[in-house]
Amino acid sequence: MTDESWRVFCAIEFPPRVVQQATAHIERLRERFPNTSASWNRDGKFHLTLKFIGETPRPNVDRLTRAARRATENLSSFNLIVAGSGAFPKKGPPKVLWLGINDPSGHLAVLHNRLEEVCTEEGFEKEERPFHPHLTIARLRKPQGARELARAHKQYGFDAVKAAVTELLVIRSELSSSGSKCTTISRHVIRGLGVG
């Protein structure tokens, strides 16, 4: 048994059309606010995190993979709508820029609830905070210029784009001074004809 631990989470990866539109939105903001201190999503991958585990002993990662597989059993693929833009927190200097996620079929909520349930059965801690799906595109590191950047982000908005959800991923995140590197550990296909 190893004492190595991995920083892991379960997420949905967005398709190229969403990635292209989100990347263009980010580039527009970065060009307009080059001096604002922000960590932008720049690896070309955009994830919707459904369950963040954090640092966990390497042997426990297999339990998370098993939970993800169980959560997707007999669930049909479905569509989400990525639309709208905003910032957290609502009061005070903004720290996170996000894009909105709409779940017209309700299947995202079903998948999230199932994942929480099976993760708890596998010994992982239950998330007590309510689930508010959103796509993080930037974390603002300093308050200087943050309000102006967040205001422009909201003014630009984000035109609705449909995203088909066909897989749940277990991902390892390795943090470094240049940002985080994400590696997919396992993919769990959400079978079915699709809904929404």
C-alpha positions as CSV (number, residue, x, y, z in Angstrom):
1,M,0.0,0.0,0.0
2,T,1.3,3.4,-1.0
3,D,1.1,6.6,1.0
4,E,0.8,8.7,-2.2
5,S,-2.4,10.8,-2.5
6,W,-4.1,12.3,-5.5
7,R,-6.3,15.3,-5.8
8,V,-9.4,14.0,-7.6
9,F,-12.9,14.9,-8.7
10,C,-15.8,13.7,-10.9
11,A,-16.8,16.0,-13.8
12,I,-18.5,16.3,-17.1
13,E,-16.3,17.5,-20.0
14,F,-17.8,20.0,-22.4
15,P,-17.8,19.4,-26.2
16,P,-15.7,21.4,-28.7
17,R,-18.5,23.9,-29.6
18,V,-18.8,25.0,-25.9
19,V,-15.0,25.1,-25.6
20,Q,-14.6,27.3,-28.7
21,Q,-17.2,29.8,-27.6
22,A,-15.9,29.9,-24.0
23,T,-12.3,30.3,-25.2
24,A,-13.3,33.2,-27.5
25,H,-15.1,34.9,-24.5
26,I,-12.0,34.5,-22.3
27,E,-9.7,35.9,-25.0
28,R,-12.0,38.9,-25.4
29,L,-11.8,39.6,-21.7
30,R,-8.0,39.0,-21.4
31,E,-7.3,41.4,-24.3
32,R,-9.4,44.1,-22.7
33,F,-8.0,43.6,-19.2
34,P,-4.4,42.5,-19.6
35,N,-3.3,43.8,-16.2
36,T,-6.0,42.3,-14.0
37,S,-4.6,39.4,-12.0
38,A,-6.6,36.3,-12.8
39,S,-6.1,32.6,-13.3
40,W,-7.9,31.8,-16.5
41,N,-9.0,28.4,-17.8
42,R,-6.3,28.0,-20.5
43,D,-5.8,24.3,-21.0
44,G,-8.6,24.1,-23.5
45,K,-10.6,21.8,-21.3
46,F,-13.8,22.9,-19.6
47,H,-15.2,20.7,-16.8
48,L,-18.4,20.9,-14.8
49,T,-17.4,19.4,-11.4
50,L,-20.1,17.2,-9.9
51,K,-18.2,15.8,-7.0
52,F,-14.9,17.3,-5.6
53,I,-13.0,14.8,-3.4
54,G,-9.6,16.6,-3.1
55,E,-6.5,14.9,-1.7
56,T,-7.3,11.2,-1.2
57,P,-5.0,8.2,-0.8
58,R,-4.2,6.5,-4.1
59,P,-6.0,3.2,-3.2
60,N,-9.2,5.1,-2.6
61,V,-9.3,6.4,-6.2
62,D,-10.5,3.0,-7.3
63,R,-13.5,3.4,-5.0
64,L,-14.3,6.7,-6.7
65,T,-14.0,5.1,-10.1
66,R,-16.4,2.4,-8.9
67,A,-18.8,5.0,-7.6
68,A,-18.8,6.9,-10.9
69,R,-19.5,3.7,-12.8
70,R,-22.5,2.9,-10.5
71,A,-23.8,6.5,-10.8
72,T,-24.1,6.3,-14.6
73,E,-25.8,2.9,-14.8
74,N,-29.1,2.9,-16.7
75,L,-29.0,6.7,-17.1
76,S,-29.7,8.1,-20.6
77,S,-27.5,10.7,-22.2
78,F,-28.9,14.2,-22.0
79,N,-28.4,17.9,-23.0
80,L,-27.4,20.9,-20.9
81,I,-27.6,24.5,-22.0
82,V,-24.6,26.8,-21.3
83,A,-25.8,30.4,-21.2
84,G,-25.4,33.6,-19.3
85,S,-22.5,34.9,-17.2
86,G,-21.9,36.1,-13.7
87,A,-19.5,36.3,-10.7
88,F,-19.1,35.1,-7.2
89,P,-19.5,36.3,-4.5
90,K,-22.5,38.5,-5.0
91,K,-21.2,41.0,-2.5
92,G,-17.7,42.3,-2.2
93,P,-14.9,42.0,-4.7
94,P,-15.6,39.3,-7.3
95,K,-13.3,36.2,-7.0
96,V,-14.8,33.8,-9.6
97,L,-16.2,34.4,-13.1
98,W,-18.6,31.8,-14.3
99,L,-20.9,30.7,-17.1
100,G,-24.4,29.5,-16.4
101,I,-25.6,25.9,-16.7
102,N,-29.3,25.1,-17.4
103,D,-30.6,21.5,-16.9
104,P,-33.9,21.4,-18.9
105,S,-34.3,17.6,-18.6
106,G,-33.5,17.4,-14.9
107,H,-31.0,14.6,-15.6
108,L,-28.0,16.5,-14.4
109,A,-29.7,16.8,-11.0
110,V,-30.4,13.0,-11.1
111,L,-26.8,12.2,-11.9
112,H,-25.5,14.5,-9.2
113,N,-27.8,13.0,-6.6
114,R,-26.9,9.4,-7.6
115,L,-23.2,10.3,-7.5
116,E,-23.5,11.8,-4.0
117,E,-25.3,8.7,-2.8
118,V,-22.9,6.1,-4.2
119,C,-19.9,8.1,-3.1
120,T,-21.2,8.2,0.5
121,E,-21.7,4.4,0.3
122,E,-18.1,4.1,-0.9
123,G,-16.9,6.0,2.2
124,F,-16.5,9.5,0.8
125,E,-17.8,12.5,2.7
126,K,-21.2,13.9,1.6
127,E,-21.3,17.4,0.3
128,E,-23.6,19.5,2.4
129,R,-23.7,22.6,0.3
130,P,-26.5,22.7,-2.3
131,F,-25.4,22.0,-5.9
132,H,-25.3,25.1,-8.1
133,P,-23.9,24.0,-11.5
134,H,-21.7,26.5,-13.2
135,L,-18.6,26.6,-15.4
136,T,-15.7,28.5,-13.8
137,I,-13.7,30.4,-16.4
138,A,-11.5,32.5,-14.1
139,R,-10.4,33.0,-10.5
140,L,-9.5,36.6,-9.7
141,R,-6.4,36.7,-7.5
142,K,-6.4,40.5,-6.6
143,P,-9.2,43.0,-6.1
144,Q,-7.5,45.6,-8.4
145,G,-9.6,45.8,-11.6
146,A,-11.7,42.8,-10.6
147,R,-15.0,44.7,-10.5
148,E,-14.5,46.2,-14.0
149,L,-13.5,42.8,-15.4
150,A,-16.6,41.1,-13.8
151,R,-18.8,43.9,-15.1
152,A,-17.6,43.4,-18.7
153,H,-18.0,39.6,-18.3
154,K,-21.6,40.1,-17.4
155,Q,-22.2,42.8,-20.1
156,Y,-20.8,40.5,-22.8
157,G,-23.1,37.7,-21.7
158,F,-22.8,34.2,-23.2
159,D,-25.1,33.1,-26.0
160,A,-26.8,29.8,-25.3
161,V,-25.1,26.7,-26.6
162,K,-26.3,23.1,-26.2
163,A,-23.9,20.5,-24.8
164,A,-24.6,16.8,-25.0
165,V,-23.6,14.8,-21.9
166,T,-22.5,11.3,-22.7
167,E,-19.8,10.6,-20.1
168,L,-18.8,11.1,-16.5
169,L,-15.1,11.4,-15.9
170,V,-12.9,10.8,-12.9
171,I,-10.1,13.3,-13.1
172,R,-6.8,13.9,-11.3
173,S,-5.7,17.5,-10.8
174,E,-2.0,18.3,-10.2
175,L,-1.4,21.9,-8.9
176,S,1.7,23.9,-9.8
177,S,2.8,27.5,-10.1
178,S,1.8,27.5,-13.8
179,G,-1.8,26.3,-13.0
180,S,-3.4,22.9,-12.7
181,K,-2.8,19.9,-15.0
182,C,-5.8,17.6,-15.3
183,T,-5.5,13.9,-16.3
184,T,-8.5,11.7,-16.9
185,I,-8.3,8.5,-14.8
186,S,-11.5,6.9,-16.0
187,R,-14.5,7.6,-18.3
188,H,-18.0,6.2,-17.7
189,V,-20.3,6.3,-20.6
190,I,-23.9,7.5,-20.0
191,R,-25.8,5.2,-22.4
192,G,-29.2,5.8,-23.9
193,L,-30.8,7.5,-26.9
194,G,-30.6,11.0,-25.4
195,V,-33.2,13.4,-24.0
196,G,-33.8,17.1,-23.9
